[in-house]
Structure formats: structure tokens, C-alpha cells
Amino acid sequence: MKQFFAFVEKEFYHIFRDKATMLIILLMPVVQVLIFGFAITTDIQNTEVAVVDLSNTPDSRGLIDKIDAGTYFHVTERLASSAQLEKLFKKGDIKIGLIIPPDFSDDMAAGQKTKVQLVTDASNPNEASIVNGYLQNIIGAYSLNRYPGDAPVVGTTVETRMLYSPQLKSAYTFVPGVIGLVLMLICTLMTSVSIVRERELGTMEALLVAPSKPIYIIFAKTVPYFAVSIFNLLVIILLSIFAFDVPIRGSFLMFFLASITYIFTSLCLGIFISTVSKTQQIAMIISLMGLMLPTVLLSGLMFPIESMPAVLQGLSYLLPARWFIEMGRIIMIKGLGFGYIWMQWTILMGMAILFLGLSVRGFKVRLT
């Protein structure tokens, strides 16, 4: 029995001695519970709305105030004409637009059905359906309760228009996101164990004595994975087009270049993980558990980012997949060009340079 407890004591000693493993074991469950608890929600919060109030009466202003008063929507723009909506949709500044006609108040006072129009960004069809339904409920409740008592108000007719995906195909939502998820996992997972594997196999010494700079060694390790990732990208694009009927409405070359930038960023992230990990096991845990769940939940792949708490929204800015998914939807679904993705592309390039610099620095530390 003493031998049994001695073995148990030894195992506890090994666990507590490895601080990195202890951190993962104790911190990962807490992080997962918090992310799952706050990120997984179909509720709509703080959705950006632009309003074109052609009526400009107390009734129309009351409707706008009613929409802006809750936590579901935030009226960010008040426009003079419906022609201004298109620019805001292209830039991604709003999710939905409300157009109130000039005779809105007159029809309401006369007891006739009033009419409004909703224009929704349907590049994410699931979110668009929920947002549209929420706003229709608010408009309907407002029109019915505007005049209490025996007033002959009979409600509001809401005309809806879905931009970019009138059929509300779910594939339009998931395909750009799945491309980002698959490439992230493949690129990061493959490269995250490359340097640490050399260390565990004892072949690191051969790299250390090689007459090459650390950055050359790092680039040499990423080139094969880069070639494999390009092949995977082409296969995924072909499947998206022919199996799921998802069009690339914008420039194919632009989407391809954006994907290459994302692949390079993911490879640099994997190399960085490899330089800071002591074992292949830790590197794989960080790549799989530390990146997969946040990428699925916080990148906008499945759940709207604006509905998450501010802390999780801040964390989403650190995920390369968030920026690629935005670029993918802008190019593939909206059919827009570089002028609308330059910010996301610049952020990804900045991340790639940062991860590459940290990897070179970490590799130099290993040389000593």
C-alpha cells in the first residue's frame, strides 16, 4: 500500500512541477465555461440600425425612440434618403435599415394600416432572420399601442428586403466561416509541433549548428505546410462552389490573396506556439483547445459578436479567423473589393509580422 501511495505522490509531483500543464488543466475549464456561457446565444443585443424617417412626425420619432430604448437595437444613423443605406451596408456599419414613409403618421391617425420597409444585411442569413423578426415585433407592438382605447389603429405592414442573400441560404453563413476554421486548425496544428518536435527528437542540435539565420529556418519549416495549405484551400473553394452552391461574387483573385494572407498568419501563429511550448502535447492542446473553441464561438462564425459581452468582443479582436471570415463574406457574398477589406487585411498582416517576430525572438532564446 505504501508503494501505491508513493506512486500517487510521484504523479502529483510531476503534474505540479510542470507549470504550463498546470495552467492549462486549471485555467482551460474556467475559460471554456465562461466562453460557452456568454458566447453561445441566439439573442440579439446592440444591433446597429439606420433609420430613414421621411415622415418626421411625433409618431415616427416615437417609433425610433422605442427601437433605440431597448437593448436589442441601437440607432446609429438617421439618414435623409434611402439611397444612403447602401453605402452603410457595404461598409458593414449597420445590420438593418428602417425606412418610414411620408404618410406614416397620417395612416396611423386615420386607422389605416401603416407601411414601413426593413432592409437587412443577409450575408449572415441566420442573424438576419432573427434581427428582422425582433424589429418587426417592436414595430407591430408600437403601432397597436400608439393610440389607447377605442382608436381604430389596425397595425403596420412591414415590407422586408434581404440584401446579398434573398433566399437566406445557411451555406452563405457557414462556408466562409468553415474555410477560416479549417485553415486555422490545419495550418496552426501542423506548424505548432514542428520546432518542439525537433527538440524532443534531439535533432535541434543539427539546426543550431547550421550556418543559417533563425528566420531562414523558420521560413523553411513553413514552406511545405504553406504548399499543403494552398492545396487544401483550392479543394475547399471547389467544394464550396460546386457542392454548396456558394458563389464568389467578388474577385476570385482578391479572395485567393486574402486567403493566402490568412494562411501565412496562421502558420506564423503555429510557429510561435511551437517556440513557446515545451512538449508536443502542450503545443497540440494550445492549438486545438486554445484556438478551436474561441474560433468557433468568438469569430462570428456561428454567433453575432455584437451580442456578446464587451470582454468577449475584445477577445474576438485577437482572433485571426474573425478578420478572415469578415473578408470572406465581404468578397464572396457581398461582392465588394479591396476598398472594403483593407482594414481586415492590414490587421492580419500585422498579426503575421508580430507572430513571426516573436517566433524569431523565441528561437534565438532557444539557441542560448
Backbone torsions as a table, in degrees:
resi	resn	phi	psi	omega
1	MET	NA	-36.6	178.1
2	LYS	-62.6	-36.5	179.0
3	GLN	-65.3	-38.9	178.9
4	PHE	-59.7	-50.6	179.7
5	PHE	-65.3	-30.0	177.0
6	ALA	-66.5	-40.5	176.7
7	PHE	-65.7	-40.6	178.1
8	VAL	-61.4	-44.7	178.9
9	GLU	-61.2	-39.1	179.8
10	LYS	-64.5	-41.6	-179.2
11	GLU	-66.6	-40.6	175.8
12	PHE	-60.9	-38.9	179.5
13	TYR	-62.3	-43.3	179.2
14	HIS	-64.6	-38.2	-179.7
15	ILE	-67.2	-49.1	-177.0
16	PHE	-70.7	-23.2	-179.3
17	ARG	-71.4	-33.8	-179.4
18	ASP	-87.7	97.6	-175.5
19	LYS	-65.0	-35.2	-179.5
20	ALA	-64.2	-44.1	178.4
21	THR	-64.0	-41.5	178.7
22	MET	-61.5	-41.3	179.5
23	LEU	-62.3	-42.8	179.5
24	ILE	-65.6	-44.8	-176.9
25	ILE	-63.4	-42.3	-175.1
26	LEU	-86.2	-35.1	-174.2
27	LEU	-87.6	-34.7	-174.9
28	MET	-59.6	-44.7	178.4
29	PRO	-60.8	-39.0	179.7
30	VAL	-64.1	-45.4	-179.9
31	VAL	-62.7	-43.2	-178.8
32	GLN	-63.7	-43.7	-180.0
33	VAL	-62.4	-43.8	-179.3
34	LEU	-64.9	-43.1	-179.3
35	ILE	-65.7	-47.5	179.7
36	PHE	-62.3	-40.9	-175.5
37	GLY	-67.1	-37.7	-174.6
38	PHE	-99.6	-28.7	-174.0
39	ALA	-86.4	-35.2	-176.7
40	ILE	-80.8	94.8	178.4
41	THR	-155.4	142.3	174.8
42	THR	-101.2	5.6	177.4
43	ASP	-70.7	151.4	179.1
44	ILE	-103.8	129.5	178.6
45	GLN	-136.3	136.9	171.7
46	ASN	53.4	40.8	177.6
47	THR	-75.6	131.3	-176.7
48	GLU	-74.4	129.2	-178.6
49	VAL	-124.9	136.5	170.4
50	ALA	-110.3	138.8	-175.5
51	VAL	-121.0	131.5	171.5
52	VAL	-109.6	100.1	-176.0
53	ASP	-97.6	93.6	179.0
54	LEU	-84.6	-8.8	178.9
55	SER	-89.1	-47.3	177.5
56	ASN	52.1	52.7	179.7
57	THR	-123.9	168.3	176.5
58	PRO	-55.6	-35.0	179.2
59	ASP	-65.1	-46.7	-178.1
60	SER	-69.3	-40.3	178.0
61	ARG	-66.5	-33.8	175.8
62	GLY	-64.4	-39.8	177.1
63	LEU	-63.1	-42.9	179.2
64	ILE	-62.9	-43.8	179.0
65	ASP	-64.0	-36.7	178.6
66	LYS	-63.6	-42.3	179.0
67	ILE	-65.1	-41.7	-175.4
68	ASP	-79.3	-15.2	-174.2
69	ALA	-74.8	-30.0	-177.1
70	GLY	-84.5	-175.4	179.5
71	THR	-93.3	-8.1	-176.5
72	TYR	-75.1	-39.4	-173.5
73	PHE	-130.6	153.3	176.4
74	HIS	-133.6	115.5	-179.5
75	VAL	-76.9	107.7	-175.6
76	THR	-98.7	-23.1	-176.7
77	GLU	-137.1	136.9	172.0
78	ARG	-120.6	109.7	-168.9
79	LEU	-105.4	160.0	-179.2
80	ALA	-89.8	-24.2	-178.3
81	SER	-147.8	156.7	-179.2
82	SER	-69.7	-20.0	179.6
83	ALA	-64.5	-22.9	-179.1
84	GLN	-77.8	-13.9	-178.2
85	LEU	-65.5	-39.9	-173.2
86	GLU	-58.0	-42.1	-179.6
87	LYS	-62.7	-40.9	179.7
88	LEU	-66.9	-37.9	177.8
89	PHE	-65.7	-41.2	-180.0
90	LYS	-63.6	-38.3	-179.8
91	LYS	-78.0	-11.7	-179.1
92	GLY	77.4	19.8	-178.6
93	ASP	-77.5	-21.6	-178.8
94	ILE	-135.4	158.0	176.2
95	LYS	-103.2	-27.9	-175.5
96	ILE	-151.1	147.6	177.4
97	GLY	-123.0	142.2	179.2
98	LEU	-116.0	124.6	178.1
99	ILE	-112.3	117.2	179.5
100	ILE	-103.0	120.7	-175.1
101	PRO	-73.8	164.2	-177.6
102	PRO	-61.5	-32.8	-175.4
103	ASP	-92.8	19.5	-177.1
104	PHE	-58.2	-51.7	-175.6
105	SER	-70.6	-38.6	180.0
106	ASP	-62.4	-43.2	178.9
107	ASP	-64.8	-39.5	-179.4
108	MET	-65.1	-43.0	-179.4
109	ALA	-68.1	-30.6	-179.1
110	ALA	-83.3	-2.1	-179.7
111	GLY	78.7	16.1	177.5
112	GLN	-96.3	161.0	177.3
113	LYS	-65.3	124.6	174.5
114	THR	-83.6	160.9	-177.8
115	LYS	-130.4	134.1	171.8
116	VAL	-134.7	163.1	178.9
117	GLN	-123.8	136.3	174.8
118	LEU	-111.4	128.2	175.8
119	VAL	-115.0	120.3	-171.1
120	THR	-121.1	139.7	173.4
121	ASP	-76.5	107.7	-176.3
122	ALA	-102.2	22.3	173.7
123	SER	-64.7	-22.0	167.9
124	ASN	-117.0	89.2	-171.0
125	PRO	-58.7	-38.9	-178.9
126	ASN	-63.5	-47.1	178.1
127	GLU	-63.9	-39.5	-179.3
128	ALA	-61.4	-41.6	179.7
129	SER	-63.3	-43.1	-178.9
130	ILE	-67.2	-46.9	-179.8
131	VAL	-59.8	-45.1	-178.8
132	ASN	-62.8	-42.3	179.0
133	GLY	-64.7	-42.9	178.5
134	TYR	-59.1	-47.8	-175.3
135	LEU	-69.0	-35.5	176.7
136	GLN	-62.2	-39.5	179.0
137	ASN	-63.7	-41.4	179.9
138	ILE	-65.5	-43.3	179.6
139	ILE	-63.9	-44.1	179.9
140	GLY	-62.7	-43.3	179.7
141	ALA	-65.6	-37.6	-179.1
142	TYR	-66.0	-46.2	-176.8
143	SER	-65.9	-34.3	-179.3
144	LEU	-75.6	-28.1	-176.3
145	ASN	-102.9	2.8	-176.3
146	ARG	-63.2	-44.7	179.9
147	TYR	-115.4	106.8	-178.6
148	PRO	-73.5	171.8	176.7
149	GLY	81.4	-134.2	-174.3
150	ASP	-97.6	16.1	-179.1
151	ALA	-62.1	137.3	-173.1
152	PRO	-84.3	47.5	179.0
153	VAL	-81.8	130.3	-173.8
154	VAL	-115.4	12.6	173.3
155	GLY	106.3	-174.4	-174.7
156	THR	-127.7	133.9	173.3
157	THR	-89.7	125.2	-178.1
158	VAL	-107.7	116.8	175.2
159	GLU	-93.1	125.9	-176.3
160	THR	-109.7	145.4	177.1
161	ARG	-138.3	119.9	-178.7
162	MET	-99.1	119.4	178.9
163	LEU	-85.6	145.4	170.8
164	TYR	74.9	-29.4	178.3
165	SER	-146.6	72.4	-177.4
166	PRO	-59.0	-29.9	-179.1
167	GLN	-81.6	-7.2	-179.5
168	LEU	55.7	47.5	177.9
169	LYS	-73.9	127.6	-178.2
170	SER	-66.5	-25.8	179.5
171	ALA	-61.9	-29.8	179.0
172	TYR	-63.2	-28.2	178.0
173	THR	-79.8	-48.9	-166.9
174	PHE	-84.4	-31.1	-174.5
175	VAL	-61.6	-51.3	177.0
176	PRO	-59.2	-36.9	178.8
177	GLY	-68.7	-41.3	179.8
178	VAL	-66.2	-36.7	175.8
179	ILE	-58.6	-45.8	178.7
180	GLY	-63.2	-41.2	-179.1
181	LEU	-66.2	-48.0	-177.9
182	VAL	-62.8	-46.4	-179.5
183	LEU	-64.3	-39.0	178.2
184	MET	-60.8	-48.1	-178.0
185	LEU	-65.8	-44.5	-177.7
186	ILE	-65.5	-51.1	-175.9
187	CYS	-65.8	-48.3	-176.1
188	THR	-69.9	-42.6	-178.3
189	LEU	-65.1	-41.5	-177.8
190	MET	-65.2	-42.3	-175.3
191	THR	-87.0	-19.3	-175.6
192	SER	-66.1	-21.6	-179.3
193	VAL	-104.5	2.1	-171.2
194	SER	-67.1	-53.4	-177.9
195	ILE	-74.0	-41.6	-179.8
196	VAL	-66.0	-28.7	175.8
197	ARG	-66.9	-39.8	176.8
198	GLU	-60.5	-38.5	-179.2
199	ARG	-68.4	-42.5	-178.4
200	GLU	-70.4	-34.1	-179.6
201	LEU	-81.0	-7.9	178.9
202	GLY	81.6	12.3	179.8
203	THR	-95.7	4.2	178.8
204	MET	-62.6	-33.8	-178.2
205	GLU	-58.6	-36.3	179.1
206	ALA	-65.1	-34.1	177.2
207	LEU	-72.7	-35.2	-176.2
208	LEU	-68.1	-33.2	-177.9
209	VAL	-90.0	-3.9	179.4
210	ALA	-68.4	137.7	-178.3
211	PRO	-78.4	57.8	-178.2
212	SER	-135.7	150.1	176.6
213	LYS	-74.3	153.2	-178.7
214	PRO	-56.2	-36.6	-177.7
215	ILE	-66.3	-31.8	177.4
216	TYR	-67.8	-39.8	178.8
217	ILE	-64.7	-41.4	179.8
218	ILE	-65.1	-44.5	178.1
219	PHE	-62.6	-39.3	179.9
220	ALA	-62.7	-34.3	179.6
221	LYS	-74.1	-27.1	-177.3
222	THR	-86.2	-23.7	-175.0
223	VAL	-58.3	-49.4	179.3
224	PRO	-60.5	-42.3	179.4
225	TYR	-67.3	-33.4	177.1
226	PHE	-63.1	-43.7	179.5
227	ALA	-63.8	-42.7	178.6
228	VAL	-63.7	-39.6	-179.2
229	SER	-66.9	-37.1	177.0
230	ILE	-62.4	-42.7	177.2
231	PHE	-61.1	-45.0	178.4
232	ASN	-61.8	-38.0	179.1
233	LEU	-61.9	-45.6	-179.9
234	LEU	-62.9	-40.8	178.1
235	VAL	-62.9	-43.9	-179.1
236	ILE	-64.4	-40.8	179.3
237	ILE	-63.2	-43.6	179.2
238	LEU	-62.7	-42.4	177.6
239	LEU	-63.5	-40.0	-179.5
240	SER	-62.4	-41.4	-176.2
241	ILE	-74.8	-47.4	-171.2
242	PHE	-93.4	-29.1	-179.6
243	ALA	-90.3	-37.8	-176.1
244	PHE	-110.3	-2.1	175.7
245	ASP	57.7	38.7	176.8
246	VAL	-94.7	118.8	-175.5
247	PRO	-80.6	158.4	167.1
248	ILE	-107.2	91.1	-173.2
249	ARG	-73.3	-26.3	177.5
250	GLY	-89.6	-159.6	-178.7
251	SER	-74.2	125.3	176.5
252	PHE	-63.2	-40.0	179.6
253	LEU	-62.2	-40.6	178.9
254	MET	-63.7	-42.7	178.3
255	PHE	-65.3	-39.3	179.7
256	PHE	-64.4	-42.5	179.2
257	LEU	-67.1	-38.6	176.4
258	ALA	-63.2	-39.3	178.7
259	SER	-67.0	-39.1	178.0
260	ILE	-62.7	-42.1	176.9
261	THR	-60.1	-42.7	179.5
262	TYR	-66.4	-41.1	177.4
263	ILE	-61.0	-45.6	179.6
264	PHE	-61.0	-42.4	178.3
265	THR	-62.1	-42.9	-179.6
266	SER	-65.8	-39.6	177.7
267	LEU	-64.3	-42.5	178.1
268	CYS	-63.6	-37.8	176.9
269	LEU	-64.1	-42.2	178.2
270	GLY	-62.6	-41.4	177.9
271	ILE	-63.4	-40.5	178.4
272	PHE	-62.6	-42.9	177.1
273	ILE	-60.4	-38.4	-179.0
274	SER	-66.2	-34.8	-178.1
275	THR	-74.8	-24.7	-177.4
276	VAL	-100.7	-4.5	-178.7
277	SER	-95.7	142.1	-180.0
278	LYS	-85.8	-30.6	-177.6
279	THR	-133.1	161.3	176.5
280	GLN	-64.1	-34.1	-179.3
281	GLN	-61.8	-46.0	179.2
282	ILE	-64.1	-41.4	179.6
283	ALA	-61.1	-41.1	-179.5
284	MET	-70.8	-37.5	178.2
285	ILE	-63.8	-43.4	178.7
286	ILE	-63.3	-42.1	-177.2
287	SER	-68.1	-42.9	-176.0
288	LEU	-81.7	-60.3	-174.9
289	MET	-77.5	-38.9	-175.7
290	GLY	-76.1	-20.7	-178.3
291	LEU	-114.4	-36.7	-174.5
292	MET	-63.8	-51.4	-177.6
293	LEU	-63.6	-48.3	176.2
294	PRO	-60.3	-36.9	179.6
295	THR	-65.1	-41.8	180.0
296	VAL	-68.0	-41.3	-169.5
297	LEU	-94.4	-30.6	-169.9
298	LEU	-111.3	-2.6	-175.0
299	SER	-90.3	-4.3	-174.0
300	GLY	88.9	5.0	178.9
301	LEU	-62.4	-45.1	-174.6
302	MET	-118.8	-31.9	-173.2
303	PHE	-127.0	141.7	-179.3
304	PRO	-64.8	129.4	-176.1
305	ILE	-66.3	-37.0	-175.8
306	GLU	-67.0	-14.5	178.6
307	SER	-89.7	-4.1	-178.7
308	MET	-86.7	159.9	173.6
309	PRO	-59.6	157.1	-175.6
310	ALA	-58.4	-35.3	-179.0
311	VAL	-63.9	-45.2	179.9
312	LEU	-70.2	-33.4	174.8
313	GLN	-62.3	-39.2	177.0
314	GLY	-64.3	-40.2	178.3
315	LEU	-64.8	-32.3	-178.5
316	SER	-63.6	-26.4	178.6
317	TYR	-66.0	-21.0	-177.7
318	LEU	-86.1	-6.1	-176.5
319	LEU	-93.5	119.6	176.6
320	PRO	-57.8	-33.4	-177.3
321	ALA	-61.7	-33.0	-179.7
322	ARG	-59.0	-46.3	-175.8
323	TRP	-71.4	-35.7	178.2
324	PHE	-69.4	-41.4	179.8
325	ILE	-62.2	-40.3	176.4
326	GLU	-62.0	-44.3	178.4
327	MET	-63.0	-42.6	-179.3
328	GLY	-60.0	-44.0	179.9
329	ARG	-69.8	-36.0	179.5
330	ILE	-65.5	-42.5	-177.2
331	ILE	-80.2	-50.1	-173.6
332	MET	-72.3	-46.4	-171.7
333	ILE	-93.4	-44.7	-177.8
334	LYS	-85.2	-22.7	178.4
335	GLY	72.9	29.5	-177.8
336	LEU	-97.5	167.7	-173.8
337	GLY	-103.5	-162.4	-173.1
338	PHE	-64.0	-28.7	-179.8
339	GLY	-60.2	-18.5	-179.1
340	TYR	-105.8	-3.2	179.7
341	ILE	-124.5	5.1	-174.5
342	TRP	-61.0	-35.7	-179.3
343	MET	-66.7	-47.1	179.8
344	GLN	-63.1	-40.2	179.8
345	TRP	-65.0	-41.5	179.3
346	THR	-64.0	-40.6	178.8
347	ILE	-63.7	-43.2	178.5
348	LEU	-62.8	-42.2	178.2
349	MET	-63.9	-38.8	176.4
350	GLY	-62.4	-41.6	177.2
351	MET	-62.9	-42.2	-179.5
352	ALA	-61.3	-45.4	179.5
353	ILE	-63.9	-40.5	178.8
354	LEU	-62.9	-50.2	-179.2
355	PHE	-63.0	-38.6	179.6
356	LEU	-65.5	-43.9	178.5
357	GLY	-62.7	-43.1	177.9
358	LEU	-65.3	-34.8	178.8
359	SER	-66.6	-44.0	178.4
360	VAL	-63.3	-42.2	178.5
361	ARG	-63.9	-44.0	177.8
362	GLY	-64.9	-35.5	178.2
363	PHE	-67.4	-38.7	177.7
364	LYS	-63.7	-37.3	177.0
365	VAL	-61.3	-39.7	179.3
366	ARG	-66.1	-28.2	179.4
367	LEU	-65.4	-30.0	178.5
368	THR	-83.2	NA	NA
